[in-house]
Amino acid sequence: MTPPAAPKNQTPFDDEISLLDIIQFFKANLIKILFL
């Protein structure tokens, strides 16, 4: 669950990046569940 454009300098648990990642991850999961 790593962001495609995550700079190595910043922490992997950055607030903005983590929030965006979680939102996109949940959207993808919802789409997969709905289509499954």
PQR file of N, CA, C, O and H, with PARSE charges and radii, in Angstrom:
ATOM      1  N   MET A   1       0.846  -1.194   0.000 -0.4000 1.5000
ATOM      2  CA  MET A   1       0.000   0.000   0.000 -0.0000 2.0000
ATOM      3  C   MET A   1       0.883   1.246   0.000  0.5500 1.7000
ATOM      4  O   MET A   1       0.697   2.173   0.788 -0.5500 1.4000
ATOM      5  N   THR A   2       1.851   1.229  -0.917 -0.4000 1.5000
ATOM      6  CA  THR A   2       2.778   2.358  -0.997 -0.0000 2.0000
ATOM      7  C   THR A   2       2.352   3.298  -2.117  0.5500 1.7000
ATOM      8  O   THR A   2       2.013   2.836  -3.207 -0.5500 1.4000
ATOM      9  H   THR A   2       2.002   0.476  -1.557  0.4000 1.0000
ATOM     10  N   PRO A   3       2.360   4.595  -1.876 -0.5600 1.5000
ATOM     11  CA  PRO A   3       1.989   5.575  -2.903  0.2800 2.0000
ATOM     12  C   PRO A   3       2.975   5.539  -4.060  0.5500 1.7000
ATOM     13  O   PRO A   3       4.169   5.354  -3.829 -0.5500 1.4000
ATOM     14  N   PRO A   4       2.519   5.709  -5.301 -0.5600 1.5000
ATOM     15  CA  PRO A   4       3.378   5.614  -6.485  0.2800 2.0000
ATOM     16  C   PRO A   4       4.443   6.696  -6.510  0.5500 1.7000
ATOM     17  O   PRO A   4       5.553   6.459  -6.987 -0.5500 1.4000
ATOM     18  N   ALA A   5       4.120   7.888  -6.001 -0.4000 1.5000
ATOM     19  CA  ALA A   5       5.087   8.992  -6.039 -0.0000 2.0000
ATOM     20  C   ALA A   5       5.390   9.471  -4.631  0.5500 1.7000
ATOM     21  O   ALA A   5       5.144  10.629  -4.293 -0.5500 1.4000
ATOM     22  H   ALA A   5       3.218   8.081  -5.614  0.4000 1.0000
ATOM     23  N   ALA A   6       5.925   8.575  -3.810 -0.4000 1.5000
ATOM     24  CA  ALA A   6       6.237   8.939  -2.428 -0.0000 2.0000
ATOM     25  C   ALA A   6       7.730   9.237  -2.300  0.5500 1.7000
ATOM     26  O   ALA A   6       8.556   8.348  -2.508 -0.5500 1.4000
ATOM     27  H   ALA A   6       6.124   7.634  -4.084  0.4000 1.0000
ATOM     28  N   PRO A   7       8.082  10.467  -1.963 -0.5600 1.5000
ATOM     29  CA  PRO A   7       9.492  10.828  -1.776  0.2800 2.0000
ATOM     30  C   PRO A   7      10.101  10.074  -0.601  0.5500 1.7000
ATOM     31  O   PRO A   7       9.470   9.932   0.447 -0.5500 1.4000
ATOM     32  N   LYS A   8      11.335   9.588  -0.779 -0.4000 1.5000
ATOM     33  CA  LYS A   8      11.989   8.805   0.277 -0.0000 2.0000
ATOM     34  C   LYS A   8      12.318   9.684   1.482  0.5500 1.7000
ATOM     35  O   LYS A   8      12.458   9.184   2.598 -0.5500 1.4000
ATOM     36  H   LYS A   8      11.847   9.703  -1.631  0.4000 1.0000
ATOM     37  N   ASN A   9      12.443  10.994   1.257 -0.4000 1.5000
ATOM     38  CA  ASN A   9      12.820  11.885   2.355 -0.0000 2.0000
ATOM     39  C   ASN A   9      11.718  11.972   3.402  0.5500 1.7000
ATOM     40  O   ASN A   9      12.000  12.005   4.600 -0.5500 1.4000
ATOM     41  H   ASN A   9      12.329  11.400   0.351  0.4000 1.0000
ATOM     42  N   GLN A  10      10.462  12.008   2.959 -0.4000 1.5000
ATOM     43  CA  GLN A  10       9.367  12.130   3.912 -0.0000 2.0000
ATOM     44  C   GLN A  10       9.057  10.778   4.537  0.5500 1.7000
ATOM     45  O   GLN A  10       9.438   9.731   4.013 -0.5500 1.4000
ATOM     46  H   GLN A  10      10.232  11.982   1.986  0.4000 1.0000
ATOM     47  N   THR A  11       8.361  10.818   5.662 -0.4000 1.5000
ATOM     48  CA  THR A  11       7.990   9.573   6.335 -0.0000 2.0000
ATOM     49  C   THR A  11       6.827   8.917   5.603  0.5500 1.7000
ATOM     50  O   THR A  11       5.946   9.618   5.106 -0.5500 1.4000
ATOM     51  H   THR A  11       8.051  11.668   6.088  0.4000 1.0000
ATOM     52  N   PRO A  12       6.804   7.596   5.524 -0.5600 1.5000
ATOM     53  CA  PRO A  12       5.741   6.878   4.807  0.2800 2.0000
ATOM     54  C   PRO A  12       4.378   7.080   5.460  0.5500 1.7000
ATOM     55  O   PRO A  12       3.347   6.783   4.856 -0.5500 1.4000
ATOM     56  N   PHE A  13       4.373   7.584   6.691 -0.4000 1.5000
ATOM     57  CA  PHE A  13       3.108   7.786   7.400 -0.0000 2.0000
ATOM     58  C   PHE A  13       2.773   9.272   7.485  0.5500 1.7000
ATOM     59  O   PHE A  13       2.266   9.752   8.499 -0.5500 1.4000
ATOM     60  H   PHE A  13       5.210   7.825   7.181  0.4000 1.0000
ATOM     61  N   ASP A  14       3.068   9.997   6.393 -0.4000 1.5000
ATOM     62  CA  ASP A  14       2.739  11.421   6.363 -0.0000 2.0000
ATOM     63  C   ASP A  14       1.229  11.595   6.387  0.5500 1.7000
ATOM     64  O   ASP A  14       0.500  10.798   5.796 -0.5500 1.4000
ATOM     65  H   ASP A  14       3.480   9.607   5.569  0.4000 1.0000
ATOM     66  N   ASP A  15       0.757  12.634   7.067 -0.4000 1.5000
ATOM     67  CA  ASP A  15      -0.693  12.822   7.225 -0.0000 2.0000
ATOM     68  C   ASP A  15      -1.395  12.904   5.875  0.5500 1.7000
ATOM     69  O   ASP A  15      -2.314  12.129   5.609 -0.5500 1.4000
ATOM     70  H   ASP A  15       1.349  13.282   7.546  0.4000 1.0000
ATOM     71  N   GLU A  16      -0.973  13.832   5.022 -0.4000 1.5000
ATOM     72  CA  GLU A  16      -1.658  14.034   3.745 -0.0000 2.0000
ATOM     73  C   GLU A  16      -1.568  12.785   2.880  0.5500 1.7000
ATOM     74  O   GLU A  16      -2.574  12.324   2.342 -0.5500 1.4000
ATOM     75  H   GLU A  16      -0.227  14.461   5.238  0.4000 1.0000
ATOM     76  N   ILE A  17      -0.361  12.235   2.745 -0.4000 1.5000
ATOM     77  CA  ILE A  17      -0.179  11.064   1.886 -0.0000 2.0000
ATOM     78  C   ILE A  17      -0.997   9.888   2.418  0.5500 1.7000
ATOM     79  O   ILE A  17      -1.635   9.173   1.645 -0.5500 1.4000
ATOM     80  H   ILE A  17       0.457  12.609   3.182  0.4000 1.0000
ATOM     81  N   SER A  18      -0.980   9.689   3.725 -0.4000 1.5000
ATOM     82  CA  SER A  18      -1.705   8.548   4.296 -0.0000 2.0000
ATOM     83  C   SER A  18      -3.210   8.719   4.077  0.5500 1.7000
ATOM     84  O   SER A  18      -3.898   7.765   3.714 -0.5500 1.4000
ATOM     85  H   SER A  18      -0.462  10.269   4.353  0.4000 1.0000
ATOM     86  N   LEU A  19      -3.718   9.932   4.297 -0.4000 1.5000
ATOM     87  CA  LEU A  19      -5.151  10.172   4.103 -0.0000 2.0000
ATOM     88  C   LEU A  19      -5.532   9.917   2.652  0.5500 1.7000
ATOM     89  O   LEU A  19      -6.513   9.222   2.386 -0.5500 1.4000
ATOM     90  H   LEU A  19      -3.159  10.707   4.592  0.4000 1.0000
ATOM     91  N   LEU A  20      -4.775  10.464   1.714 -0.4000 1.5000
ATOM     92  CA  LEU A  20      -5.084  10.259   0.292 -0.0000 2.0000
ATOM     93  C   LEU A  20      -4.993   8.784  -0.046  0.5500 1.7000
ATOM     94  O   LEU A  20      -5.848   8.251  -0.754 -0.5500 1.4000
ATOM     95  H   LEU A  20      -3.978  11.028   1.930  0.4000 1.0000
ATOM     96  N   ASP A  21      -3.956   8.118   0.460 -0.4000 1.5000
ATOM     97  CA  ASP A  21      -3.791   6.686   0.185 -0.0000 2.0000
ATOM     98  C   ASP A  21      -4.978   5.894   0.716  0.5500 1.7000
ATOM     99  O   ASP A  21      -5.519   5.033   0.022 -0.5500 1.4000
ATOM    100  H   ASP A  21      -3.262   8.551   1.036  0.4000 1.0000
ATOM    101  N   ILE A  22      -5.382   6.188   1.949 -0.4000 1.5000
ATOM    102  CA  ILE A  22      -6.505   5.451   2.552 -0.0000 2.0000
ATOM    103  C   ILE A  22      -7.783   5.688   1.748  0.5500 1.7000
ATOM    104  O   ILE A  22      -8.541   4.751   1.497 -0.5500 1.4000
ATOM    105  H   ILE A  22      -4.942   6.888   2.513  0.4000 1.0000
ATOM    106  N   ILE A  23      -8.022   6.936   1.346 -0.4000 1.5000
ATOM    107  CA  ILE A  23      -9.237   7.239   0.568 -0.0000 2.0000
ATOM    108  C   ILE A  23      -9.212   6.464  -0.745  0.5500 1.7000
ATOM    109  O   ILE A  23     -10.201   5.823  -1.102 -0.5500 1.4000
ATOM    110  H   ILE A  23      -7.406   7.697   1.551  0.4000 1.0000
ATOM    111  N   GLN A  24      -8.088   6.515  -1.469 -0.4000 1.5000
ATOM    112  CA  GLN A  24      -7.995   5.799  -2.745 -0.0000 2.0000
ATOM    113  C   GLN A  24      -8.114   4.300  -2.514  0.5500 1.7000
ATOM    114  O   GLN A  24      -8.766   3.602  -3.290 -0.5500 1.4000
ATOM    115  H   GLN A  24      -7.285   7.035  -1.179  0.4000 1.0000
ATOM    116  N   PHE A  25      -7.487   3.801  -1.450 -0.4000 1.5000
ATOM    117  CA  PHE A  25      -7.527   2.365  -1.157 -0.0000 2.0000
ATOM    118  C   PHE A  25      -8.960   1.915  -0.886  0.5500 1.7000
ATOM    119  O   PHE A  25      -9.400   0.881  -1.388 -0.5500 1.4000
ATOM    120  H   PHE A  25      -6.958   4.368  -0.820  0.4000 1.0000
ATOM    121  N   PHE A  26      -9.686   2.702  -0.083 -0.4000 1.5000
ATOM    122  CA  PHE A  26     -11.080   2.345   0.217 -0.0000 2.0000
ATOM    123  C   PHE A  26     -11.937   2.412  -1.038  0.5500 1.7000
ATOM    124  O   PHE A  26     -12.797   1.555  -1.245 -0.5500 1.4000
ATOM    125  H   PHE A  26      -9.329   3.542   0.325  0.4000 1.0000
ATOM    126  N   LYS A  27     -11.714   3.423  -1.882 -0.4000 1.5000
ATOM    127  CA  LYS A  27     -12.478   3.529  -3.132 -0.0000 2.0000
ATOM    128  C   LYS A  27     -12.238   2.293  -3.981  0.5500 1.7000
ATOM    129  O   LYS A  27     -13.184   1.710  -4.512 -0.5500 1.4000
ATOM    130  H   LYS A  27     -11.016   4.119  -1.714  0.4000 1.0000
ATOM    131  N   ALA A  28     -10.981   1.887  -4.114 -0.4000 1.5000
ATOM    132  CA  ALA A  28     -10.653   0.710  -4.923 -0.0000 2.0000
ATOM    133  C   ALA A  28     -11.307  -0.533  -4.327  0.5500 1.7000
ATOM    134  O   ALA A  28     -11.858  -1.358  -5.055 -0.5500 1.4000
ATOM    135  H   ALA A  28     -10.213   2.360  -3.683  0.4000 1.0000
ATOM    136  N   ASN A  29     -11.245  -0.665  -3.005 -0.4000 1.5000
ATOM    137  CA  ASN A  29     -11.853  -1.834  -2.356 -0.0000 2.0000
ATOM    138  C   ASN A  29     -13.358  -1.849  -2.556  0.5500 1.7000
ATOM    139  O   ASN A  29     -13.936  -2.899  -2.838 -0.5500 1.4000
ATOM    140  H   ASN A  29     -10.797   0.006  -2.414  0.4000 1.0000
ATOM    141  N   LEU A  30     -14.002  -0.690  -2.412 -0.4000 1.5000
ATOM    142  CA  LEU A  30     -15.454  -0.627  -2.607 -0.0000 2.0000
ATOM    143  C   LEU A  30     -15.802  -1.030  -4.032  0.5500 1.7000
ATOM    144  O   LEU A  30     -16.743  -1.794  -4.247 -0.5500 1.4000
ATOM    145  H   LEU A  30     -13.532   0.163  -2.183  0.4000 1.0000
ATOM    146  N   ILE A  31     -15.052  -0.524  -5.009 -0.4000 1.5000
ATOM    147  CA  ILE A  31     -15.319  -0.875  -6.414 -0.0000 2.0000
ATOM    148  C   ILE A  31     -15.138  -2.375  -6.611  0.5500 1.7000
ATOM    149  O   ILE A  31     -15.964  -3.020  -7.256 -0.5500 1.4000
ATOM    150  H   ILE A  31     -14.288   0.096  -4.834  0.4000 1.0000
ATOM    151  N   LYS A  32     -14.061  -2.934  -6.058 -0.4000 1.5000
ATOM    152  CA  LYS A  32     -13.818  -4.378  -6.203 -0.0000 2.0000
ATOM    153  C   LYS A  32     -14.947  -5.175  -5.562  0.5500 1.7000
ATOM    154  O   LYS A  32     -15.447  -6.132  -6.155 -0.5500 1.4000
ATOM    155  H   LYS A  32     -13.390  -2.410  -5.533  0.4000 1.0000
ATOM    156  N   ILE A  33     -15.350  -4.787  -4.360 -0.4000 1.5000
ATOM    157  CA  ILE A  33     -16.423  -5.518  -3.665 -0.0000 2.0000
ATOM    158  C   ILE A  33     -17.724  -5.429  -4.458  0.5500 1.7000
ATOM    159  O   ILE A  33     -18.431  -6.424  -4.611 -0.5500 1.4000
ATOM    160  H   ILE A  33     -14.945  -4.009  -3.880  0.4000 1.0000
ATOM    161  N   LEU A  34     -18.035  -4.239  -4.959 -0.4000 1.5000
ATOM    162  CA  LEU A  34     -19.283  -4.071  -5.714 -0.0000 2.0000
ATOM    163  C   LEU A  34     -19.256  -4.916  -6.982  0.5500 1.7000
ATOM    164  O   LEU A  34     -20.270  -5.503  -7.357 -0.5500 1.4000
ATOM    165  H   LEU A  34     -17.460  -3.430  -4.834  0.4000 1.0000
ATOM    166  N   PHE A  35     -18.095  -4.982  -7.650 -0.4000 1.5000
ATOM    167  CA  PHE A  35     -18.008  -5.738  -8.901 -0.0000 2.0000
ATOM    168  C   PHE A  35     -17.834  -7.231  -8.655  0.5500 1.7000
ATOM    169  O   PHE A  35     -18.033  -8.042  -9.560 -0.5500 1.4000
ATOM    170  H   PHE A  35     -17.270  -4.504  -7.345  0.4000 1.0000
ATOM    171  N   LEU A  36     -17.458  -7.594  -7.422 -0.4000 1.5000
ATOM    172  CA  LEU A  36     -17.327  -9.024  -7.134 -0.0000 2.0000
ATOM    173  C   LEU A  36     -18.700  -9.605  -6.807  0.5500 1.7000
ATOM    174  O   LEU A  36     -18.815 -10.800  -6.533 -0.5500 1.4000
ATOM    175  H   LEU A  36     -17.296  -6.936  -6.687  0.4000 1.0000
TER
END
